[in-house]
Amino acid sequence: MLKKPARAIFLDRDGVINRSPGEGYVRSVKEFFFLPGALPALKRLAGTDFLLIVVSNQGGVSKKLYSRKDLQEITRYMTSAIRRAGGKLHQVFYCTHQLSEGCGCRKPKIGLIRQALKKYPIDLRRSYLIGDHLKDIQLGKAAGCTTLLALSGRTSPAQGRRFAVKPDHVCKDLKAGVRWILARGRSG
């Protein structure tokens, strides 16, 4: 018997889970700070049937601003703090390329979601993407997900209203986005 495709929530990292460094990069654990409400929101999702998957551009690696080892340490810190708070991430996918490299995984291209689809049977039409930037919304729309713009990162409400590709919902932060998703009551 075939397993029913899962629902997923794809999450950008910087500006959704942790404080955005703006145009820079989180280069070490010392620079990684969870946003208020992020850990309780992730804990709340732990009791659902959603797969929680981080999809994040981390081009600072290829720019040699921090190493793959630094990125792995940040990821270990993030995932273990989420676990200690009662939450869980199922997977973390990063694009470590620069824009000039023309890879297929750098958002807004859908390579990171394709990587997730190789590992998990996901129904993208019943899935969500939460991000803080136009690239995130473009990725979610290209993949066929319902998109949420979190205003906890780099984008202001005025900037979000000017996006060429409109999000399906705008929320204050991850906590508000999770509340909206769960209130929709989409059955699994």
C-alpha positions in Angstrom: 0.0 0.0 0.0 1.3 3.4 -0.9 2.0 5.9 1.9 -0.1 9.0 1.7 2.0 12.1 0.8 2.8 14.2 3.8 2.2 17.9 4.4 5.2 20.0 5.0 6.0 23.4 6.4 9.1 24.8 4.7 10.8 27.4 6.9 13.4 30.0 6.0 15.9 30.2 8.8 17.2 33.8 9.2 14.4 36.2 9.9 11.9 33.4 10.7 13.5 31.1 13.2 16.4 33.3 14.3 17.1 37.0 14.2 18.1 38.1 10.7 21.5 39.6 10.3 20.1 41.9 7.6 22.2 41.7 4.5 25.0 39.9 6.4 25.3 36.3 7.6 25.0 34.4 10.9 28.6 33.2 11.0 28.7 31.4 14.4 26.6 30.1 17.2 27.4 33.4 19.1 25.5 35.3 16.4 22.5 33.0 16.4 19.5 34.3 18.4 16.1 32.7 18.3 13.3 35.1 17.6 10.7 35.6 20.3 8.0 33.0 20.0 9.9 30.8 17.5 10.6 27.9 19.9 7.1 27.7 21.3 5.7 27.8 17.7 8.0 24.9 16.7 7.0 23.0 19.8 3.3 23.5 18.9 4.0 22.0 15.4 5.7 19.0 16.9 2.3 17.6 17.8 1.0 17.8 14.2 1.5 15.6 11.1 3.6 18.3 9.3 7.1 17.7 8.2 9.2 20.7 9.3 11.9 21.5 6.8 14.3 24.4 6.8 15.3 25.8 3.3 17.9 28.5 3.5 20.4 30.3 1.3 23.8 30.4 3.1 26.1 31.8 0.4 28.5 33.1 3.0 30.1 29.6 2.9 31.2 30.0 -0.7 32.2 33.6 0.0 34.5 32.1 2.7 32.9 34.3 5.4 32.3 31.2 7.5 33.0 27.5 6.9 30.8 24.5 6.3 32.0 23.4 9.8 30.7 26.7 11.2 27.4 26.2 9.4 27.1 22.6 10.8 27.8 23.9 14.3 25.0 26.5 14.0 22.7 23.9 12.7 23.5 21.5 15.5 22.9 24.3 18.0 19.6 25.3 16.4 18.2 21.7 16.1 19.3 20.7 19.6 17.7 23.9 21.2 14.5 23.2 19.3 14.5 19.6 20.5 15.1 20.7 24.1 12.1 23.1 23.8 9.9 20.2 22.7 10.0 20.8 18.9 11.6 19.0 16.0 13.0 19.7 12.6 12.8 16.8 10.2 15.5 18.2 7.8 17.6 21.2 7.0 18.6 22.0 3.5 21.1 24.8 2.6 22.3 26.4 -0.6 25.8 27.4 0.1 26.4 28.9 -3.4 26.7 32.5 -4.5 24.2 33.9 -6.9 27.0 34.1 -9.6 27.4 30.3 -9.5 24.0 29.8 -11.1 23.1 26.7 -9.2 19.6 25.3 -9.1 19.2 25.3 -5.3 19.6 29.0 -4.5 16.2 30.5 -3.7 14.0 31.4 -5.5 14.9 28.4 -7.6 13.3 25.2 -6.3 16.3 23.0 -5.9 16.1 22.8 -2.1 12.4 21.7 -2.3 13.4 19.1 -4.9 16.0 17.8 -2.4 13.2 17.4 0.1 11.0 15.6 -2.4 13.8 13.1 -3.0 13.7 12.2 0.7 10.0 12.6 1.6 6.7 12.0 -0.2 5.3 15.5 0.1 2.1 16.9 -1.2 3.2 20.5 -2.1 -0.4 21.7 -2.6 -1.2 20.9 1.0 2.1 22.4 2.2 3.3 25.8 3.3 6.4 28.0 3.1 7.1 30.6 5.7 9.8 33.2 4.8 10.8 36.8 5.4 11.8 37.8 1.8 10.5 37.9 -1.7 12.8 35.0 -2.7 11.0 32.8 -0.2 7.6 33.7 -1.5 8.7 33.2 -5.1 10.1 29.7 -4.1 6.9 28.7 -2.4 4.7 29.9 -5.3 6.9 28.1 -7.8 6.6 24.9 -5.8 2.8 25.2 -5.4 2.8 25.8 -1.7 0.7 28.2 0.3 3.0 31.1 1.2 3.3 33.2 4.4 5.4 36.3 4.6 6.8 36.7 8.2 7.5 40.3 9.1 10.0 39.3 11.7 13.0 39.5 9.3 14.2 41.8 6.6 10.9 42.8 5.0 8.6 45.6 6.2 4.9 45.6 5.6 5.3 48.4 3.0 7.9 46.4 1.1 5.7 43.2 1.3 2.8 45.1 -0.3 5.1 46.0 -3.3 6.2 42.4 -3.9 5.6 41.4 -7.6 4.6 37.9 -6.3 2.1 38.3 -3.4 2.2 35.9 -0.4 -1.0 34.1 0.5 -0.9 35.5 4.0 1.2 38.0 5.9 2.0 37.4 9.6 3.9 39.1 12.3 6.2 36.2 13.0 6.5 32.4 13.0 4.2 32.1 16.0 1.4 34.0 14.3 2.0 32.0 11.1 1.7 28.7 12.9 -1.5 29.9 14.6 -2.9 30.8 11.1 -1.9 27.5 9.5 -3.4 25.4 12.4 -6.6 27.5 12.4 -7.1 26.7 8.7 -7.6 23.1 9.9 -6.5 21.5 6.6 -7.0 17.8 7.1 -4.1 15.5 6.5 
